[in-house]
Amino acid sequence: MKKKVVLIFAFVWLIISLLIIRTTYAKYLSSIDSNANFAIDGWKILLNNQDIIQNSDFSQTLELTFPENEYYDQNYIVPGALGYFDLVIDSSNISLAFKYTITVSNPEQSDIVDVKVAGYSYPGVQDNITYLTSSQTSIIGSSASSVNSSTIRVYVTWNDDVSTESLNDIQDTLVAINNGKAIIEANIVFEQLTA
């Protein structure tokens, strides 16, 4: 009889244990489905009023200006002259921060190959020119997600330093006599900043 009571007690204990284990595991095996909705930000940056995705050539909107002074007329590039062009970046259609890299070079079709980036400024914000060093070839900056529009004024100059110029004064003069062209190529790369 004692064996029977122990056996019944063990059986009841086993059932209680199984119920407790089942309830414990059920807590960890429960599942729930959920959906999260969120907005996806677009990549629509306008450069001089042109969408950079739809149009990668903005040369028609790039206006190079050489201010007149006592030594040369307006909009003529001469050795030592400092000219500029403005890049207006409209980022009002995006809400993320990005980095930009501006590189200016002389394409093969340019007869004057000594035009280079001299520096940059932010008109109305920082009017002083930040001059590039001889080892810098690009302007690198960034824009916060809260900035809707910014203007970067890129300054270019005709390198007339005899130790670093590609053409000497005689070659420069021949280019002018033959109605040569001074062409610069600006390349702007935009990159999203991530954490």
SVG drawing of the C-alpha trace seen along z (x, -y; Angstrom):
<svg xmlns="http://www.w3.org/2000/svg" viewBox="-2 -101 63 103">
<polyline fill="none" stroke="black" stroke-width="0.4" points="0.0,0.0 2.8,-2.3 4.2,-1.7 0.8,-2.5 0.7,-5.9 4.3,-6.7 3.4,-5.8 0.3,-8.0 2.3,-10.8 5.0,-10.4 2.4,-10.4 0.7,-13.6 4.1,-15.2 5.0,-14.3 1.8,-15.8 2.3,-19.0 5.9,-19.3 4.8,-18.8 2.2,-21.6 4.7,-23.9 7.3,-23.2 4.7,-23.6 3.7,-27.0 7.3,-28.1 8.2,-27.2 5.0,-28.7 6.2,-32.0 9.3,-31.8 7.6,-30.2 4.8,-32.7 4.9,-34.9 3.3,-38.0 3.3,-39.6 3.7,-43.4 4.3,-45.9 6.3,-49.0 5.7,-51.8 8.4,-54.4 9.2,-57.0 12.0,-56.4 13.9,-59.6 14.6,-60.3 17.8,-61.5 16.8,-64.6 19.5,-67.3 19.4,-70.1 22.6,-71.7 22.1,-75.1 18.4,-74.1 19.1,-70.8 18.4,-67.4 21.7,-65.6 20.0,-62.2 18.2,-63.1 20.9,-65.4 24.6,-64.8 25.8,-67.6 25.2,-71.1 27.7,-72.9 25.0,-75.1 24.4,-76.5 28.0,-77.1 28.8,-80.7 32.5,-81.6 33.0,-85.3 36.2,-87.2 35.6,-90.6 37.1,-93.7 39.9,-95.5 42.5,-98.1 44.6,-95.5 42.1,-93.6 38.6,-93.6 35.7,-91.8 35.2,-88.1 38.7,-87.7 41.0,-85.2 44.6,-86.4 47.5,-85.0 47.1,-85.7 43.4,-86.6 41.0,-85.3 37.6,-84.2 34.8,-82.3 31.6,-80.2 28.8,-79.6 27.3,-76.2 23.9,-76.4 23.0,-73.2 19.3,-72.9 18.7,-70.0 15.2,-71.1 13.7,-67.8 15.9,-65.5 16.3,-65.3 19.7,-63.7 23.2,-64.9 25.6,-64.5 29.2,-65.2 30.3,-66.8 33.6,-66.8 34.3,-69.4 37.2,-68.8 38.1,-71.2 40.4,-70.1 41.4,-71.0 39.9,-68.7 41.9,-67.7 39.9,-70.1 41.2,-73.1 44.0,-75.1 44.9,-76.6 45.9,-73.9 47.1,-76.0 43.7,-76.9 43.3,-75.5 41.1,-75.8 42.4,-78.6 39.9,-78.4 36.2,-78.7 33.8,-80.7 30.2,-80.6 28.7,-84.0 26.6,-85.6 27.9,-83.2 31.7,-83.2 32.7,-85.8 36.5,-85.4 38.2,-83.1 39.6,-79.9 42.6,-79.3 43.7,-75.7 47.3,-74.6 49.4,-73.3 48.7,-69.7 44.9,-70.2 43.1,-69.4 39.5,-69.2 37.1,-71.1 35.4,-68.8 32.5,-69.9 29.3,-68.7 25.7,-69.8 23.6,-69.1 20.1,-67.6 18.6,-70.8 20.2,-73.0 17.9,-73.5 20.2,-75.5 23.8,-76.6 26.0,-78.4 29.6,-77.5 31.7,-80.0 34.6,-78.2 37.5,-80.4 39.8,-79.6 43.0,-81.2 45.4,-80.9 48.6,-79.5 51.4,-81.8 54.1,-80.4 57.1,-79.6 58.1,-76.7 54.7,-74.9 53.0,-76.1 52.5,-73.8 52.8,-76.5 55.3,-79.3 54.5,-82.9 55.2,-82.4 52.9,-79.4 50.2,-81.3 50.4,-84.2 50.1,-81.8 47.0,-80.3 45.4,-83.8 46.4,-84.8 44.9,-81.6 41.6,-82.2 42.3,-79.2 39.8,-78.2 40.2,-78.0 37.9,-75.2 37.5,-73.9 35.7,-70.8 34.0,-70.7 33.2,-67.3 30.9,-67.3 30.3,-64.1 27.6,-63.8 27.7,-61.1 25.3,-60.4 26.8,-60.6 26.1,-57.7 26.6,-57.0"/>
</svg>
